[in-house]
């Protein structure tokens, strides 16, 4: 998989989301996912929402995915989190 494919899957699966995805080896990736659906959810639930958008690809094509799930207000207020 490519970072662009993962970005597309996440953004298609989470309405009004934005994803920044990086990964150079095709199996290990890092993502910042900004989505207001995360509001009020604990970290594990946020991760589950992102994993759901990737479906079986997490079992076969993606070996590891590091996720920083943020609401829009968290994203805007956290300049130190803007890099992967």
Biopython code that builds the backbone (N, CA, C, O; Angstrom):
import numpy as np
from Bio.PDB.StructureBuilder import StructureBuilder

atoms = [
    (1, "UNK", "N", (0.843, -1.188, 0.000)),
    (1, "UNK", "CA", (0.000, 0.000, 0.000)),
    (1, "UNK", "C", (0.880, 1.240, 0.000)),
    (1, "UNK", "O", (2.044, 1.214, 0.399)),
    (2, "UNK", "N", (0.286, 2.307, -0.456)),
    (2, "UNK", "CA", (0.987, 3.586, -0.422)),
    (2, "UNK", "C", (0.329, 4.495, 0.619)),
    (2, "UNK", "O", (-0.826, 4.284, 0.988)),
    (3, "UNK", "N", (1.057, 5.494, 1.088)),
    (3, "UNK", "CA", (0.456, 6.446, 2.012)),
    (3, "UNK", "C", (-0.794, 7.117, 1.412)),
    (3, "UNK", "O", (-1.752, 7.402, 2.130)),
    (4, "UNK", "N", (-0.775, 7.360, 0.125)),
    (4, "UNK", "CA", (-1.914, 8.008, -0.535)),
    (4, "UNK", "C", (-3.159, 7.117, -0.506)),
    (4, "UNK", "O", (-4.274, 7.607, -0.325)),
    (5, "UNK", "N", (-2.961, 5.800, -0.685)),
    (5, "UNK", "CA", (-4.091, 4.869, -0.629)),
    (5, "UNK", "C", (-4.693, 4.815, 0.770)),
    (5, "UNK", "O", (-5.914, 4.790, 0.926)),
    (6, "UNK", "N", (-3.837, 4.796, 1.780)),
    (6, "UNK", "CA", (-4.323, 4.779, 3.163)),
    (6, "UNK", "C", (-5.058, 6.073, 3.471)),
    (6, "UNK", "O", (-6.127, 6.052, 4.082)),
    (7, "UNK", "N", (-4.496, 7.192, 3.057)),
    (7, "UNK", "CA", (-5.142, 8.495, 3.249)),
    (7, "UNK", "C", (-6.534, 8.489, 2.631)),
    (7, "UNK", "O", (-7.492, 8.932, 3.264)),
    (8, "UNK", "N", (-6.656, 7.998, 1.417)),
    (8, "UNK", "CA", (-7.949, 7.954, 0.722)),
    (8, "UNK", "C", (-8.959, 7.084, 1.457)),
    (8, "UNK", "O", (-10.123, 7.465, 1.586)),
    (9, "UNK", "N", (-8.534, 5.929, 1.936)),
    (9, "UNK", "CA", (-9.431, 5.031, 2.662)),
    (9, "UNK", "C", (-9.930, 5.669, 3.956)),
    (9, "UNK", "O", (-11.117, 5.601, 4.275)),
    (10, "UNK", "N", (-9.013, 6.288, 4.693)),
    (10, "UNK", "CA", (-9.394, 6.927, 5.952)),
    (10, "UNK", "C", (-10.374, 8.069, 5.694)),
    (10, "UNK", "O", (-11.412, 8.160, 6.350)),
    (11, "UNK", "N", (-10.047, 8.930, 4.746)),
    (11, "UNK", "CA", (-10.900, 10.092, 4.476)),
    (11, "UNK", "C", (-12.250, 9.682, 3.900)),
    (11, "UNK", "O", (-13.244, 10.371, 4.128)),
    (12, "UNK", "N", (-12.310, 8.580, 3.163)),
    (12, "UNK", "CA", (-13.588, 8.082, 2.641)),
    (12, "UNK", "C", (-14.424, 7.456, 3.753)),
    (12, "UNK", "O", (-15.653, 7.521, 3.724)),
    (13, "UNK", "N", (-13.756, 6.849, 4.733)),
    (13, "UNK", "CA", (-14.462, 6.148, 5.799)),
    (13, "UNK", "C", (-14.885, 7.007, 6.968)),
    (13, "UNK", "O", (-15.798, 6.643, 7.709)),
    (14, "UNK", "N", (-14.230, 8.145, 7.144)),
    (14, "UNK", "CA", (-14.568, 9.069, 8.225)),
    (14, "UNK", "C", (-15.005, 10.397, 7.609)),
    (14, "UNK", "O", (-14.184, 11.147, 7.081)),
    (15, "UNK", "N", (-16.271, 10.669, 7.680)),
    (15, "UNK", "CA", (-16.827, 11.871, 7.068)),
    (15, "UNK", "C", (-16.142, 13.131, 7.601)),
    (15, "UNK", "O", (-15.905, 13.262, 8.802)),
    (16, "UNK", "N", (-15.832, 14.043, 6.700)),
    (16, "UNK", "CA", (-15.195, 15.328, 7.029)),
    (16, "UNK", "C", (-13.875, 15.171, 7.773)),
    (16, "UNK", "O", (-13.562, 15.962, 8.662)),
    (17, "UNK", "N", (-13.111, 14.162, 7.414)),
    (17, "UNK", "CA", (-11.807, 13.968, 8.053)),
    (17, "UNK", "C", (-10.692, 14.404, 7.116)),
    (17, "UNK", "O", (-10.874, 14.522, 5.905)),
    (18, "UNK", "N", (-9.539, 14.637, 7.714)),
    (18, "UNK", "CA", (-8.322, 14.919, 6.966)),
    (18, "UNK", "C", (-7.236, 14.007, 7.524)),
    (18, "UNK", "O", (-7.111, 13.860, 8.740)),
    (19, "UNK", "N", (-6.465, 13.404, 6.653)),
    (19, "UNK", "CA", (-5.399, 12.515, 7.096)),
    (19, "UNK", "C", (-4.079, 12.917, 6.452)),
    (19, "UNK", "O", (-4.018, 13.293, 5.282)),
    (20, "UNK", "N", (-3.038, 12.825, 7.252)),
    (20, "UNK", "CA", (-1.669, 12.981, 6.767)),
    (20, "UNK", "C", (-1.012, 11.632, 7.031)),
    (20, "UNK", "O", (-0.911, 11.203, 8.180)),
    (21, "UNK", "N", (-0.570, 10.970, 5.985)),
    (21, "UNK", "CA", (-0.008, 9.627, 6.128)),
    (21, "UNK", "C", (1.382, 9.596, 5.504)),
    (21, "UNK", "O", (1.595, 10.094, 4.398)),
    (22, "UNK", "N", (2.314, 9.007, 6.229)),
    (22, "UNK", "CA", (3.672, 8.826, 5.735)),
    (22, "UNK", "C", (4.096, 7.386, 5.952)),
    (22, "UNK", "O", (3.598, 6.707, 6.850)),
    (23, "UNK", "N", (5.004, 6.937, 5.134)),
    (23, "UNK", "CA", (5.562, 5.590, 5.252)),
    (23, "UNK", "C", (6.334, 5.283, 4.000)),
    (23, "UNK", "O", (5.815, 5.429, 2.893)),
    (24, "UNK", "N", (7.569, 4.860, 4.160)),
    (24, "UNK", "CA", (8.432, 4.677, 2.998)),
    (24, "UNK", "C", (8.642, 3.227, 2.576)),
    (24, "UNK", "O", (9.086, 2.967, 1.457)),
    (25, "UNK", "N", (8.325, 2.274, 3.466)),
    (25, "UNK", "CA", (8.634, 0.890, 3.120)),
    (25, "UNK", "C", (7.436, 0.085, 2.615)),
    (25, "UNK", "O", (7.582, -1.089, 2.277)),
    (26, "UNK", "N", (6.254, 0.702, 2.562)),
    (26, "UNK", "CA", (5.080, 0.022, 2.035)),
    (26, "UNK", "C", (4.327, -0.835, 3.028)),
    (26, "UNK", "O", (3.279, -1.384, 2.687)),
    (27, "UNK", "N", (4.833, -0.969, 4.263)),
    (27, "UNK", "CA", (4.125, -1.765, 5.274)),
    (27, "UNK", "C", (4.030, -1.079, 6.635)),
    (27, "UNK", "O", (3.158, -1.422, 7.432)),
    (28, "UNK", "N", (4.902, -0.126, 6.912)),
    (28, "UNK", "CA", (4.898, 0.603, 8.184)),
    (28, "UNK", "C", (4.538, 2.065, 7.905)),
    (28, "UNK", "O", (5.169, 2.726, 7.081)),
    (29, "UNK", "N", (3.511, 2.557, 8.607)),
    (29, "UNK", "CA", (2.995, 3.900, 8.318)),
    (29, "UNK", "C", (2.733, 4.678, 9.601)),
    (29, "UNK", "O", (2.553, 4.100, 10.672)),
    (30, "UNK", "N", (2.716, 6.007, 9.468)),
    (30, "UNK", "CA", (2.333, 6.917, 10.533)),
    (30, "UNK", "C", (1.237, 7.815, 9.977)),
    (30, "UNK", "O", (1.291, 8.237, 8.822)),
    (31, "UNK", "N", (0.238, 8.104, 10.814)),
    (31, "UNK", "CA", (-0.868, 8.943, 10.347)),
    (31, "UNK", "C", (-1.324, 9.904, 11.427)),
    (31, "UNK", "O", (-1.412, 9.548, 12.602)),
    (32, "UNK", "N", (-1.610, 11.114, 11.012)),
    (32, "UNK", "CA", (-2.362, 12.061, 11.828)),
    (32, "UNK", "C", (-3.736, 12.118, 11.179)),
    (32, "UNK", "O", (-3.856, 12.381, 9.982)),
    (33, "UNK", "N", (-4.768, 11.871, 11.970)),
    (33, "UNK", "CA", (-6.132, 11.892, 11.451)),
    (33, "UNK", "C", (-6.915, 12.934, 12.244)),
    (33, "UNK", "O", (-7.032, 12.851, 13.467)),
    (34, "UNK", "N", (-7.445, 13.912, 11.524)),
    (34, "UNK", "CA", (-8.202, 14.997, 12.148)),
    (34, "UNK", "C", (-9.666, 14.822, 11.780)),
    (34, "UNK", "O", (-10.033, 14.824, 10.605)),
    (35, "UNK", "N", (-10.506, 14.668, 12.820)),
    (35, "UNK", "CA", (-11.917, 14.404, 12.579)),
    (35, "UNK", "C", (-12.728, 14.745, 13.827)),
    (35, "UNK", "O", (-12.378, 14.327, 14.931)),
    (36, "UNK", "N", (-13.795, 15.492, 13.654)),
    (36, "UNK", "CA", (-14.621, 15.852, 14.799)),
    (36, "UNK", "C", (-15.433, 14.694, 15.352)),
    (36, "UNK", "O", (-15.999, 14.815, 16.438)),
    (37, "UNK", "N", (-15.509, 13.570, 14.638)),
    (37, "UNK", "CA", (-16.174, 12.376, 15.182)),
    (37, "UNK", "C", (-15.431, 11.844, 16.406)),
    (37, "UNK", "O", (-15.989, 11.053, 17.167)),
    (38, "UNK", "N", (-14.190, 12.263, 16.605)),
    (38, "UNK", "CA", (-13.403, 11.827, 17.749)),
    (38, "UNK", "C", (-13.790, 12.555, 19.037)),
    (38, "UNK", "O", (-13.387, 12.141, 20.124)),
    (39, "UNK", "N", (-14.553, 13.616, 18.927)),
    (39, "UNK", "CA", (-14.920, 14.433, 20.087)),
    (39, "UNK", "C", (-15.526, 13.568, 21.192)),
    (39, "UNK", "O", (-16.493, 12.841, 20.962)),
    (40, "UNK", "N", (-14.954, 13.655, 22.381)),
    (40, "UNK", "CA", (-15.461, 12.946, 23.544)),
    (40, "UNK", "C", (-15.120, 11.471, 23.627)),
    (40, "UNK", "O", (-15.498, 10.801, 24.587)),
    (41, "UNK", "N", (-14.405, 10.954, 22.625)),
    (41, "UNK", "CA", (-14.065, 9.526, 22.615)),
    (41, "UNK", "C", (-12.683, 9.300, 23.225)),
    (41, "UNK", "O", (-11.776, 10.109, 23.031)),
    (42, "UNK", "N", (-12.523, 8.194, 23.965)),
    (42, "UNK", "CA", (-11.184, 7.850, 24.452)),
    (42, "UNK", "C", (-10.294, 7.433, 23.278)),
    (42, "UNK", "O", (-10.774, 7.120, 22.188)),
    (43, "UNK", "N", (-9.007, 7.439, 23.530)),
    (43, "UNK", "CA", (-8.025, 7.146, 22.482)),
    (43, "UNK", "C", (-8.279, 5.810, 21.791)),
    (43, "UNK", "O", (-8.180, 5.727, 20.567)),
    (44, "UNK", "N", (-8.601, 4.773, 22.544)),
    (44, "UNK", "CA", (-8.805, 3.457, 21.943)),
    (44, "UNK", "C", (-9.988, 3.463, 20.976)),
    (44, "UNK", "O", (-9.925, 2.806, 19.937)),
    (45, "UNK", "N", (-11.054, 4.178, 21.285)),
    (45, "UNK", "CA", (-12.217, 4.264, 20.387)),
    (45, "UNK", "C", (-11.862, 5.036, 19.126)),
    (45, "UNK", "O", (-12.329, 4.700, 18.038)),
    (46, "UNK", "N", (-11.042, 6.062, 19.266)),
    (46, "UNK", "CA", (-10.592, 6.833, 18.101)),
    (46, "UNK", "C", (-9.797, 5.930, 17.158)),
    (46, "UNK", "O", (-10.001, 5.944, 15.944)),
    (47, "UNK", "N", (-8.893, 5.150, 17.735)),
    (47, "UNK", "CA", (-8.092, 4.229, 16.921)),
    (47, "UNK", "C", (-8.992, 3.210, 16.230)),
    (47, "UNK", "O", (-8.781, 2.895, 15.058)),
    (48, "UNK", "N", (-9.982, 2.697, 16.935)),
    (48, "UNK", "CA", (-10.885, 1.707, 16.350)),
    (48, "UNK", "C", (-11.632, 2.279, 15.153)),
    (48, "UNK", "O", (-11.839, 1.580, 14.161)),
    (49, "UNK", "N", (-12.039, 3.547, 15.235)),
    (49, "UNK", "CA", (-12.715, 4.174, 14.094)),
    (49, "UNK", "C", (-11.803, 4.239, 12.870)),
    (49, "UNK", "O", (-12.242, 4.003, 11.745)),
    (50, "UNK", "N", (-10.540, 4.559, 13.100)),
    (50, "UNK", "CA", (-9.588, 4.630, 11.982)),
    (50, "UNK", "C", (-9.330, 3.233, 11.421)),
    (50, "UNK", "O", (-9.352, 3.044, 10.205)),
    (51, "UNK", "N", (-9.089, 2.262, 12.287)),
    (51, "UNK", "CA", (-8.847, 0.894, 11.823)),
    (51, "UNK", "C", (-10.024, 0.355, 11.018)),
    (51, "UNK", "O", (-9.835, -0.377, 10.047)),
    (52, "UNK", "N", (-11.224, 0.713, 11.418)),
    (52, "UNK", "CA", (-12.428, 0.255, 10.706)),
    (52, "UNK", "C", (-12.416, 0.718, 9.245)),
    (52, "UNK", "O", (-12.881, -0.009, 8.367)),
    (53, "UNK", "N", (-11.896, 1.902, 8.980)),
    (53, "UNK", "CA", (-11.854, 2.411, 7.607)),
    (53, "UNK", "C", (-10.906, 1.606, 6.725)),
    (53, "UNK", "O", (-11.035, 1.614, 5.501)),
    (54, "UNK", "N", (-9.954, 0.910, 7.346)),
    (54, "UNK", "CA", (-8.946, 0.158, 6.598)),
    (54, "UNK", "C", (-9.307, -1.316, 6.440)),
    (54, "UNK", "O", (-8.716, -2.019, 5.620)),
    (55, "UNK", "N", (-10.268, -1.777, 7.218)),
    (55, "UNK", "CA", (-10.774, -3.138, 7.080)),
    (55, "UNK", "C", (-9.693, -4.203, 7.099)),
    (55, "UNK", "O", (-8.786, -4.164, 7.931)),
    (56, "UNK", "N", (-9.790, -5.154, 6.181)),
    (56, "UNK", "CA", (-8.868, -6.290, 6.126)),
    (56, "UNK", "C", (-7.445, -5.913, 5.721)),
    (56, "UNK", "O", (-6.522, -6.715, 5.859)),
    (57, "UNK", "N", (-7.276, -4.705, 5.226)),
    (57, "UNK", "CA", (-5.929, -4.280, 4.825)),
    (57, "UNK", "C", (-4.981, -4.246, 6.027)),
    (57, "UNK", "O", (-3.768, -4.387, 5.870)),
    (58, "UNK", "N", (-5.548, -4.055, 7.245)),
    (58, "UNK", "CA", (-4.726, -4.075, 8.446)),
    (58, "UNK", "C", (-4.188, -5.480, 8.718)),
    (58, "UNK", "O", (-3.178, -5.630, 9.405)),
    (59, "UNK", "N", (-4.838, -6.488, 8.199)),
    (59, "UNK", "CA", (-4.393, -7.863, 8.409)),
    (59, "UNK", "C", (-3.419, -8.325, 7.334)),
    (59, "UNK", "O", (-2.593, -9.206, 7.573)),
    (60, "UNK", "N", (-3.518, -7.725, 6.145)),
    (60, "UNK", "CA", (-2.741, -8.260, 5.030)),
    (60, "UNK", "C", (-1.722, -7.285, 4.442)),
    (60, "UNK", "O", (-0.586, -7.677, 4.174)),
    (61, "UNK", "N", (-2.097, -6.049, 4.242)),
    (61, "UNK", "CA", (-1.217, -5.129, 3.504)),
    (61, "UNK", "C", (-0.493, -4.113, 4.371)),
    (61, "UNK", "O", (0.521, -3.553, 3.952)),
    (62, "UNK", "N", (-0.999, -3.868, 5.571)),
    (62, "UNK", "CA", (-0.384, -2.883, 6.468)),
    (62, "UNK", "C", (0.141, -3.635, 7.682)),
    (62, "UNK", "O", (-0.632, -4.217, 8.443)),
    (63, "UNK", "N", (1.447, -3.623, 7.859)),
    (63, "UNK", "CA", (2.029, -4.332, 8.994)),
    (63, "UNK", "C", (1.884, -3.518, 10.279)),
    (63, "UNK", "O", (1.578, -4.075, 11.334)),
    (64, "UNK", "N", (2.100, -2.211, 10.197)),
    (64, "UNK", "CA", (2.022, -1.348, 11.380)),
    (64, "UNK", "C", (1.531, 0.037, 10.983)),
    (64, "UNK", "O", (1.915, 0.583, 9.948)),
    (65, "UNK", "N", (0.672, 0.590, 11.836)),
    (65, "UNK", "CA", (0.158, 1.935, 11.607)),
    (65, "UNK", "C", (0.124, 2.678, 12.931)),
    (65, "UNK", "O", (-0.621, 2.307, 13.838)),
    (66, "UNK", "N", (0.919, 3.713, 13.042)),
    (66, "UNK", "CA", (0.919, 4.584, 14.216)),
    (66, "UNK", "C", (-0.061, 5.715, 13.938)),
    (66, "UNK", "O", (0.044, 6.391, 12.915)),
    (67, "UNK", "N", (-1.022, 5.927, 14.849)),
    (67, "UNK", "CA", (-2.097, 6.899, 14.605)),
    (67, "UNK", "C", (-2.114, 7.967, 15.688)),
    (67, "UNK", "O", (-2.024, 7.660, 16.877)),
    (68, "UNK", "N", (-2.231, 9.227, 15.270)),
    (68, "UNK", "CA", (-2.519, 10.345, 16.167)),
    (68, "UNK", "C", (-3.898, 10.877, 15.780)),
    (68, "UNK", "O", (-4.006, 11.692, 14.863)),
    (69, "UNK", "N", (-4.945, 10.431, 16.459)),
    (69, "UNK", "CA", (-6.300, 10.889, 16.130)),
    (69, "UNK", "C", (-6.651, 12.145, 16.921)),
    (69, "UNK", "O", (-6.614, 12.138, 18.151)),
    (70, "UNK", "N", (-6.989, 13.214, 16.224)),
    (70, "UNK", "CA", (-7.262, 14.498, 16.859)),
    (70, "UNK", "C", (-8.565, 15.099, 16.351)),
    (70, "UNK", "O", (-8.942, 14.903, 15.196)),
    (71, "UNK", "N", (-9.249, 15.833, 17.224)),
    (71, "UNK", "CA", (-10.376, 16.639, 16.757)),
    (71, "UNK", "C", (-9.795, 17.889, 16.091)),
    (71, "UNK", "O", (-8.600, 18.159, 16.211)),
    (72, "UNK", "N", (-10.624, 18.635, 15.401)),
    (72, "UNK", "CA", (-10.131, 19.856, 14.746)),
    (72, "UNK", "C", (-9.588, 20.857, 15.767)),
    (72, "UNK", "O", (-8.562, 21.493, 15.524)),
    (73, "UNK", "N", (-10.260, 21.001, 16.892)),
    (73, "UNK", "CA", (-9.781, 21.953, 17.898)),
    (73, "UNK", "C", (-8.455, 21.482, 18.505)),
    (73, "UNK", "O", (-7.580, 22.304, 18.773)),
    (74, "UNK", "N", (-8.294, 20.180, 18.723)),
    (74, "UNK", "CA", (-7.020, 19.659, 19.215)),
    (74, "UNK", "C", (-5.910, 19.913, 18.201)),
    (74, "UNK", "O", (-4.796, 20.285, 18.569)),
    (75, "UNK", "N", (-6.218, 19.711, 16.937)),
    (75, "UNK", "CA", (-5.248, 19.943, 15.854)),
    (75, "UNK", "C", (-4.826, 21.408, 15.814)),
    (75, "UNK", "O", (-3.637, 21.714, 15.726)),
    (76, "UNK", "N", (-5.796, 22.305, 15.879)),
    (76, "UNK", "CA", (-5.501, 23.735, 15.801)),
    (76, "UNK", "C", (-4.729, 24.235, 17.020)),
    (76, "UNK", "O", (-3.949, 25.181, 16.912)),
    (77, "UNK", "N", (-4.937, 23.616, 18.165)),
    (77, "UNK", "CA", (-4.294, 24.066, 19.400)),
    (77, "UNK", "C", (-3.005, 23.325, 19.728)),
    (77, "UNK", "O", (-2.394, 23.592, 20.763)),
    (78, "UNK", "N", (-2.583, 22.416, 18.887)),
    (78, "UNK", "CA", (-1.402, 21.596, 19.201)),
    (78, "UNK", "C", (-0.367, 21.683, 18.103)),
    (78, "UNK", "O", (-0.217, 20.754, 17.309)),
    (79, "UNK", "N", (0.335, 22.771, 18.053)),
    (79, "UNK", "CA", (1.348, 22.957, 17.019)),
    (79, "UNK", "C", (2.438, 21.894, 17.112)),
    (79, "UNK", "O", (3.004, 21.510, 16.089)),
    (80, "UNK", "N", (2.745, 21.410, 18.319)),
    (80, "UNK", "CA", (3.786, 20.412, 18.475)),
    (80, "UNK", "C", (3.382, 19.053, 17.913)),
    (80, "UNK", "O", (4.252, 18.208, 17.701)),
    (81, "UNK", "N", (2.090, 18.810, 17.661)),
    (81, "UNK", "CA", (1.621, 17.538, 17.121)),
    (81, "UNK", "C", (1.490, 17.540, 15.596)),
    (81, "UNK", "O", (1.010, 16.565, 15.019)),
    (82, "UNK", "N", (1.903, 18.600, 14.954)),
    (82, "UNK", "CA", (1.696, 18.722, 13.524)),
    (82, "UNK", "C", (2.702, 17.961, 12.670)),
    (82, "UNK", "O", (2.621, 17.960, 11.442)),
    (83, "UNK", "N", (3.635, 17.324, 13.329)),
    (83, "UNK", "CA", (4.584, 16.504, 12.577)),
    (83, "UNK", "C", (4.446, 15.057, 13.017)),
    (83, "UNK", "O", (4.063, 14.769, 14.151)),
    (84, "UNK", "N", (4.761, 14.165, 12.115)),
    (84, "UNK", "CA", (4.646, 12.732, 12.422)),
    (84, "UNK", "C", (5.811, 12.222, 13.187)),
    (84, "UNK", "O", (5.861, 11.038, 13.519)),
]
sb = StructureBuilder()
sb.init_structure("model")
sb.init_model(0)
sb.init_chain("A")
sb.init_seg("    ")
for serial, (resi, resn, name, xyz) in enumerate(atoms, 1):
    if name == "N":
        sb.init_residue(resn, " ", resi, " ")
    sb.init_atom(name, np.array(xyz, "f"), 0.0, 1.0, " ", f" {name:<3s}", serial, name[0])
structure = sb.get_structure()
